[in-house]
Amino acid sequence: MTPQHSDRMIPGLKEIEAASGRIEGIASRTPLVESPALSKLTGYQVYLKLECFQPTKVFKIRGAYNKISRIPQRSVVAASSGNHGIAVAYSSRILGKRCTVVVPESVVREKAEKIEELGAELIKAGRTSDVREAKARQLAEETGASFVHPFNDPEVIAGQGTCGLEIAQQLNEFDAVLVPVGGGGLVSGISTALKALKPSAKVYGVEPVAAPKLSEALKAGRVVRTPPQSSMADGLLPTSLGELTYAICSRRVDGAFLVSEKEILKATRLMFQPGGIIAEPSGAAPLAPLLSGALRPLGKRVVIVVSGGNISRELLSKVISS
């Protein structure tokens, strides 16, 4: 994808507002609430944008439904670590489309079960995002199905941007928004909406040390492919941003924080108690920088995007007992 082509494909506020109309009644307008417990713990006024309260327990339904509702083909194929697959399966079920989802061999069992419960065919392939995407594209080519990319697609990004649109509508004043980063679709959409509606607010990505694709891309000034590694934040492990999400992030995202596995686990535990929210590690990760004590100035009011709540029973038990 050339830079010029990327520019033509970058969605703006108009596309996000159109997506908001399409997903109305399908995706939830999720709560944005202050957490007194986390505010006291961190010293910031912490607000939680609770995407874990979506019907699929994850923000991905926004982009998936916006995309699939505009696809003429009757079959779709997706590659996913789990959450995108759940959202694509859910949207396909509503829209009456046949759905196939390619997941890693190490997929969280509960996520795989949910995908199949929603009527999609599940195929396991490899352990990295590159392998499963190649398999999904092969299947799409062989069957004539439409491939639904998890992040590097303008309609997916516009759908995710509706989360940022809601933040701007729900909270009059805030200084910074912390967003978990996998392939960059969510932070691209949110930053697009907020830079149009609340230009003074800073938008930061948060990603595992194991997958520093946004941090490295912002330093290098280009898309950087990082070696595949493992993390409990399985939804944040793409090895690179997309060309389109990088083009947006490089213009609209103010920086990125890297967080360790220990910090992610601590954030997940504190989100649960005292925060009172069951979040998967990918969704809890944005809390971690506020706990480190090594932050750049973020102002007073900080919004944390809790991107999902599809946590495994095994990990939830570990969080509760730790």
C-alpha positions, -999 to 999 in steps of 0.1 A, spaced: 0 0 0 16 32 -11 15 64 11 -7 81 -15 -31 51 -15 -31 51 23 -41 88 24 -71 81 2 -82 53 24 -78 70 58 -112 74 73 -123 107 89 -150 118 113 -176 116 86 -169 79 81 -169 73 118 -203 90 122 -217 69 93 -204 38 110 -221 49 143 -254 49 124 -248 14 109 -239 -3 142 -267 13 162 -287 -14 179 -260 -40 172 -230 -27 192 -237 -12 226 -230 24 235 -208 13 264 -206 31 298 -179 56 305 -176 58 343 -151 71 369 -135 45 391 -130 60 425 -110 30 436 -85 33 407 -85 70 410 -74 67 446 -48 41 437 -32 59 409 -35 96 418 -53 104 385 -90 108 380 -95 75 362 -125 69 338 -132 35 323 -146 31 288 -161 -4 293 -160 -22 260 -161 -54 280 -198 -47 282 -203 -52 245 -225 -82 235 -193 -100 225 -175 -86 256 -150 -68 232 -148 -37 211 -142 -56 179 -179 -58 171 -179 -21 161 -155 -26 133 -165 -61 123 -202 -52 119 -195 -20 101 -173 -39 76 -194 -70 71 -227 -51 67 -212 -35 35 -198 -68 20 -219 -82 -9 -205 -117 -6 -224 -143 13 -193 -158 30 -165 -142 50 -132 -154 63 -112 -139 92 -79 -145 109 -79 -138 146 -63 -146 180 -99 -148 192 -117 -115 198 -119 -104 162 -131 -139 153 -159 -137 179 -170 -103 165 -169 -115 129 -188 -147 138 -214 -126 158 -219 -101 130 -221 -128 103 -248 -146 123 -269 -114 124 -263 -107 87 -269 -143 76 -234 -148 62 -213 -180 63 -182 -175 84 -149 -192 88 -123 -181 114 -86 -191 114 -71 -190 149 -37 -199 163 -32 -234 177 -27 -217 211 -60 -199 210 -77 -194 244 -102 -223 247 -131 -201 258 -126 -178 228 -126 -208 204 -157 -222 220 -175 -189 216 -166 -186 179 -181 -221 173 -212 -214 194 -219 -184 171 -220 -208 141 -186 -202 125 -163 -228 112 -130 -228 132 -97 -237 117 -64 -237 137 -32 -227 119 2 -220 134 10 -197 163 16 -163 147 -6 -137 131 13 -140 98 6 -177 95 -31 -175 102 -36 -145 80 -19 -163 51 -42 -193 57 -73 -171 58 -64 -153 26 -59 -186 9 -93 -198 20 -109 -166 8 -93 -169 -26 -103 -206 -30 -139 -201 -19 -147 -165 -32 -153 -154 4 -144 -119 15 -115 -116 39 -122 -93 69 -89 -79 82 -88 -74 119 -73 -38 117 -58 -27 84 -91 -18 68 -108 17 66 -143 4 74 -130 -16 104 -111 14 116 -141 37 112 -162 12 132 -136 12 160 -136 50 159 -172 50 172 -156 42 206 -138 75 204 -169 93 192 -187 81 223 -159 91 247 -161 127 233 -199 127 238 -199 112 272 -172 132 290 -168 169 285 -133 173 298 -104 148 298 -67 151 293 -55 118 279 -69 85 266 -49 52 270 -57 26 244 -45 -10 241 -27 -17 208 -27 -49 188 -26 -41 151 -36 -5 158 -72 -4 145 -87 7 178 -62 34 186 -63 46 149 -101 50 151 -102 65 185 -74 90 178 -92 100 145 -124 108 163 -108 126 193 -83 147 172 -114 160 153 -136 165 184 -112 170 213 -79 181 198 -64 191 231 -67 155 245 -36 132 241 -40 97 228 -15 71 238 -11 34 228 -3 7 253 14 -25 242 33 -54 257 71 -54 258 67 -87 239 51 -69 209 64 -33 206 52 -27 170 38 8 176 67 20 197 92 8 172 72 21 142 70 56 158 107 56 164 117 43 130 92 64 110 79 33 92 61 0 98 84 -23 118 80 -61 120 88 -74 155 98 -110 163 67 -131 173 66 -137 211 40 -148 237 21 -127 262 -9 -132 284 -23 -102 265 -29 -124 235 -50 -98 216 -20 -74 215 4 -97 196 4 -88 159 40 -86 148 34 -52 131 10 -24 125 -7 -23 91 3 3 65 -30 20 70 -30 19 108 6 32 108 -3 61 85 -30 71 110 -10 65 142 20 84 130 -2 115 126 -27 112 154 -12 91 182 9 111 208 31 82 219 32 47 232 38 29 265 54 -5 269 43 -27 298 57 -60 311 39 -92 317 42 -86 355 26 -52 350 -2 -65 328 -10 -92 354 -10 -66 382 -33 -43 361 -57 -72 355 -58 -80 392 -64 -44 402 -90 -39 375 -109 -68 392 -102 -58 428 -105 -30 438 -118 -18 404 -147 -43 402 -143 -50 365 -135 -84 349 -111 -75 321 -89 -97 300 -52 -88 301 -54 -70 267 -82 -49 281 -65 -42 314 -31 -33 299 -39 5 297 -41 7 334 -5 -5 338 13 28 329 -7 46 356 7 22 382 44 24 372 52 58 386 73 66 356 48 85 335 52 116 314 26 142 325 -9 131 315 -29 158 331 -56 150 357 -84 132 339 -74 100 322 -97 76 302 -87 40 301 -102 20 272 -110 -15 287 -111 -32 253 -124 -66 263 -135 -90 290 -130 -125 274 -107 -138 300 -100 -175 304 -113 -193 334 -78 -204 343 -64 -169 342 -94 -155 360 -88 -180 388 -52 -169 390 -62 -132 391 -88 -138 419 -64 -159 440 -33 -137 436 
